[in-house]
Amino acid sequence: MSQNTDRDSLPNPLDPEESMSREQIEAIQLTRLKETLHHAYNNVPYYTAKYDAAGVHPDDLKELADLAKFPFTDKEDLRKNYPFGMFAVPQHEIARIHASSGTTGQPTVVGYTKQDLEDWAKLGARCLRMAGVKPGWKVHNAYGYGLFTGGLGAHAAAEYLGATVIPMSGGQTDKQISLIQDFEPDAILCTPTYLLTIGDAMQRKGLDPRATSLKVAVLGAEPWTEEMRHELEEMFNITACDIYGLSEVMGPGVAGENGERKDGSHIWEDHFRPEIIDAFDETKVLPDGEHGELVFTSLTKQALPIIRYRTHDLTRLMPGTSRPGHRRMGRITGRSDDMIILRGVNLFPSQIEELILKVPSLSPHFQLILSRPDRMDQLAVKVERRMDASSGDAANGAKELAKLIKIHVGSSCAIDVVEPESLERSLGKLKRIFDLRNS
């Protein structure tokens, strides 16, 4: 029996909860939600004081809709309680601590018990399995290790699934390429922009990304479009799937996408209760199908229960398909705190990416530069031309992109087409917006 046949025959069963009906999932949610609210209220002074001030008590939750009675939690609440004020268990029960980079303020700190880590690995493994990753596969992990939850979270998920992990971490792109060639992994885990960086670097070396052993890419940690999916799938001849998570809620593995359907990420609702609220009126909880801001309540977390956490990610909820009991979230269209308001028009970097990838002469490498000359906000899109595009092609592409942005976004902007490889490349999460208005 060949090695590949032997690997493909390894058992890969679903968790029982993955096959539950919507009614079964909601029954579990109600039981666990009551437990979580009491756990947070009784063990986190912040929640005790906040709920008392709002005049609500965990006993007020009789049905799932009653969750709307409870106040939201935001990143600023975690910062105010830095470092460990949001923990709901004694320090000796904390098995691991992660934290955000703190580049925009005080870091947010999150903790995990051993059971939390077990749950996290299990849910991450569900995401990898649904994307098409199999036990026994070699998985190249290019998410950053350290305090960022991506690296260790994805690592544990792959091990839980029964895969062989190659813990490369982010950066050192030439070494990434060497290991992909030498170790012949079946799947890669990283951000979409970093996979693009790897592919570009391979092509510069005269290597064909389509000739690698890679079959599946599980990509997350930043919003990306269907156009970017098509770009990466064509570049590498792979299946590219989304994985969703954020450290305050758990980390990567809160939701994942089916590799055959590619129709949005299923949220593991036996562990999380999602809501969509109006991004401009937080008192309004929106019905399934309507776009708004995603809010999460954890249902099983011990160390850091999180109640009605405002993610600022903009999406919608839809019925489940490959996992019917678990609702899907649409692709993230942007973040409410990353929204650019340009002369009264709201736009997101993902909208610009989508339009750039409709212009054959322009590459997916771009930056958005905001300035305010003469007291009027202006946006410039700096974008690289593709390697095989002439300067004439690029000039025509600039005109076409300006027209598309005017039609689809409703705002005029300047287009600056620059030479290939002249813009900063992603080594993890990529910065797209440079706001010079107050500099």
N, C-alpha and C positions, 0 to 999 in steps of 0.2 A: 504493500500500500504506500502511495507517495506521501510525502510530508504534508502537502496541501490538503489531500483527501482526508488524512488523519485529523488535521486541525478542523476541517469543516464539519467533521462528525461529532465534535465535542458538544455536550448538552448546553443549551442556552435558553432555559425556561423563563417565562414571564413571572414577575411577582404576582401573587394572587390579587393584590389591589389593582393591578393594571387592567384586569378583566372585569372589574366591578361595574355595575350599572350606575347611572346618575343618582338614582334613589339611594343606593347603598353608600355611595361616596358622600352624599349630603347628610346621611345619618351619622357617618363617622365624623364629618366636619362638626356637626352640632355637639356631639359628645366631647370631642377634643377641644373645641373652641371654649366651652364652659370651663374645662380643666385649665386651659392656657390662661384665660382671664383671671381665674383665681390664683394661679401660680404667680403671675406677674404682679397682681395687686398685693398679694401677701408677702412677696419677697423682694420687690423693687420699690424703694421709697418714692422714686420719681412717679411711677404709675399710681401708687397710693394717693399721693398729693394731687396729681393731675385729675384723677377720677373723682376724688372728693370735691375738688374745686368745680368740676363740671356737673356734679350732682348725679353721678352714675355709679353703679356698683355691679360687679360680675353677676350677681343674682338677677339683675335686670335683663339678662340675655335669656330669653325663652325660645326664640327661633332665630334662624340665621339672619333674617332681615334686621334683627335688633342690634347687630354689630354696628350699624350706622349711628347708634346713640353714643358711641364711644369716640373720644378725641383722636385725632391723627398723631402719629409720631413722625418726626422728620430728622434728617441728618443733623440739624442743629441741636436737637435734643440729646443725641449721642455725644456731640461735642461738649455740650454743657456738663455732661456727666463723665467726662474724661478723667481717668482712663477706664475705671471698672465699675462706675456707679450704676450701669444698666444690667450688671450681672445678677442673676436670680439664684445662684447657688454659691456655697462657700468656695473660697479660693482653691482649697485642696481638691475640689471636684473638677476644676478646670484642667482639661487635658491639653488644650492648645489655644494660643492667642494669635489672631491676625489683626491687621490694621490697614487703613487706607494710607495713601502717600502723604496726605496732609498738605498738598500743594495749594489748595484753595482755603486753608484754614487749619484749625486743630484737627488732627487725625481722628477718624472714628475707629473705635476699638471693638472687636467682636471676640467672643469666647465660645468654646465648645467643650462639652463633656465627652466622655468616651462614647456614650450612646449617640450624641449629636454627630460625632465623626462617623460612626457606623451608618447612621441614617443618610448623611451627606454622600458617603461613598456609594450606598445602595441606589440613591436617586440619580447620581451621576452615571452609574452603570446602566440604569434604565435608558438614559438619554443616548449613551453610546450604542447600546443594543438596538434602539429604535432607528438610529442613523445608519446602521448596517455593520458596525464593528462587531467582530466575533471573538469568542474566547480562543486563546492560542495565537491570535494575531500579534504582530509586533506594532506597537503604537509609539510614534515619535511625538513626544510632548514638548512643544516649543512655547508654552505659556511660561511666564516668569515665575520662578520660585521665590520664596521669602515671605514677607508679610502680606503681599498680594495673594488673594485666595485662589487665583487661577491655576498656578502651577501645581501646588499640592492637592488642590481639589480635583483637578483632572487626573492627576497621578493616581490618587486613591480610587477614583471611579474605574479607571482602566484595570487596576489590580483586582478590584472587587469583581469585575466582569470575568476575570481570568485571562486577561491579555498580558503580554510581555511589554513592560514599559521601558522606553528609552528616555531618561530624564534630562533632556538637553537644555531646557530653559530657553529664554529669549536671547537675542543677540548672536554675535559671532556667526554671521550669515554664511561665510565660506565654510566654517566647520559644520553648520547645519547641512549644507549641500553634500559635503564629504560623507557624513553619517547616513544621509538618505541613500547615497549611492552604495555605500559599503554594507550597511546593516539591512537594507531593503525592507523598510517598514511597510505595513499594509495600510496604516492610517496615520494621519497627522492631526494634532490638536494645537491651535494657535488662533490669533486674531486674523480676520480676513485680510487686513492691510499688510500684515507680516507675511502671510502666504504669498501675496502679490509681490512683496519685496524679494522673497526667496525665488520665485519664478523669474522675475526680472534678472536677478543675479545669475541664475543658471543660463539664461539666454545670452547674457553678456560673455559668459565663459564658453559659448558655443555648444551648450548642452540643451537637450530637448526635454522640458519638464514632462511632456507626455510619455516619455520613455521610462519614467521611474516606476517603482513597484507600488506606488500609492494608489489606493482604490477609493478611500473615503477621507474627507476632511471634515472635522467637527469644529466649527468656528464660532467665536463669541467675543464678549467683552467690549464690543463697540457696534453701533448700528451699521447695517449694510443692506444694500438693495438687491433686488432680483437681477438687475443688470450686472452687479458685481459677482453674484453667484454664477451667472452665465460666463463672465470673463474668466473666473477661476476654473470652472469646470472644463472650459475649452482649453485653457492654458495647460492644465495637468491631466486631462482625460480622467476625471474623478467625479464622484458624487460629493457635493458640498452641502452640509447641513448646519443649521443654526443650533446653538445651545445658549440658554439664558440663565442668568443668575446675577446676584449682587451680594457683596459680603454681608451687608446688614441683614439680609433675609436668610442667607446661607452661604452662597458662593455658586459657582457654575454647577448646574444640575437642577435648578428650580423647575425648568421646563426644557423640552428638547423636541426636535423635529424628526419626522419619519422620512427615511432616505428614499423611499419609493414615491410617497405622495408629495413631499415638499410643500405642504399646505399650512404651515404655521406650527409653532411649538406647543405641544401638549403640556399643561401645567400639572404637576403631581399634586392633585387636590386632596389626597389623603394626608398631606403634610402642610399644605398652604391654602388659605382662602383668599382668592383674588377678588378685587372690586375695580370698577372703572368709575372715576369721578370726573365731573366737568372740570377741566383744567383751569377755568376762570371763575368757577363757583363751586367751591369744595363741598357745599352743603348738598349738592345734587349727585346722587349715585345713579349712574346711567345703566340702562338695560343692555343686555348682550347685543352686540352688533354695532353699538355706537362708539365712536372714537372719543378717547379722553385719556386721563392720566391713570396709570396702573398703580394700585394700592395693594399691599400684601399684609396678611396676618399669618404668623406662623402657628401651627397647630401641635407641634411635637417638640419644639426646641426647649431644652432644659436650661442651658447656661444663659442664653440671651433671647427670651421670648420677645417677639416684636409685634406690636398691635397697630394695625392700620398704618403701615409704613408707606409714606409717599415716595415712590420711586422716581417721580418726574419723567418716567418713560411714557411716551404717547403711543397708544395702540388700541385694540378692541378685543373683546372676548367673543369666541364663536363656539358652537357645539363641537364635541370631540368626534374624530373620524376613526383613526386606527386604534385609539383608546377611547371608546365612546363615553365612558363615565367621567373623563377628565376634559375640561374645556381647553380649547386652543386659544393662544394669543396671536393676533396678527403680527406681521413684521413691525418692529419698532420704527416709526416714522421720524422720530427725533426725541429730544428731551425738552420739557417745558423750560428748563433753566439754560438750555443751549439755543433756544429760539432767537433768531436775529429779527429784530423789528427794524425794517428799513423803510423810512418814509411812510410809515403806517401799514406796511406789508409784512406779514409774518412768513419767515422761511427758515428751512433747516438745511444743514449740510447734505443730508441724504437726498434732498430734492435736487440739489446741484449735481451730485454724483450721478443720479439717474439720468439727467439731461446730458451730461458730458459723455456718458457711455452710449448715447445715441448718435454721437458725431464720430465717424470712423477715423478721422485724422488725430483725434485727441485721446490721451491716455487717462487712466483712472487716478493719476497722481496730480493732486490739486490742493490749493490753499485758498482760503477766503480772507481777504484783507479789508477790514472796516476802517474808514477814516472820516474826518469831518472838516474838509476844507470849506471855507466861507460859510461856516455854521450849518452846513447841509450834509447829512449822512450820505456816504458813498460806499459802494461795494465794488471791489475788484476781485475777479476770479483769476488766479494765477494757475495755469495748467500746462503740463508738458505735452508737446506733440509726440505722437508715436514715432518709433525708430524709422519706420518705412514711409513716413509722411514727409513730403517736401515742404519747403517754406511757403510755397504757394498753397499747398493743401492746408497748411496750418492757418494761413490768413483767412482762407475761405471757411475753415472750421470755426475760427473765432467769430466770424459774422453769423454763422449758423447757430452757435451756442448763444450768442447775445439775443438772437431772435427767439430761440426756444425759451430762454429765461423770461423774456418779456411776455411771451404768450402764456406760459404755464405758471409763472410765479407772479407776474404782474408788475415787475420792477425792472428798471434799466440798470445795467452795470457795465463796468469796463472789463474786457477780456484781455489778459496778457498771456500769450502763448510763449512758453519758454522752451529751452533745449531739453532733450531727454536727459534724465539723471541729474538735473540741476536742483530739484527740490528734495527736502529732507525725507528720508525713508523711515518707515515704521520699524521699530524694534520691539513693538508690543502694541500699546494703545497709541494711536496717532493723533496729534493735535492738528485740527483742520482750520480753526478760527483764530485769526490774529487781530485783536481789537486795538486799534491805534487812536481811537477817538479821544481818549483822555491823557494821551502821552505827550 
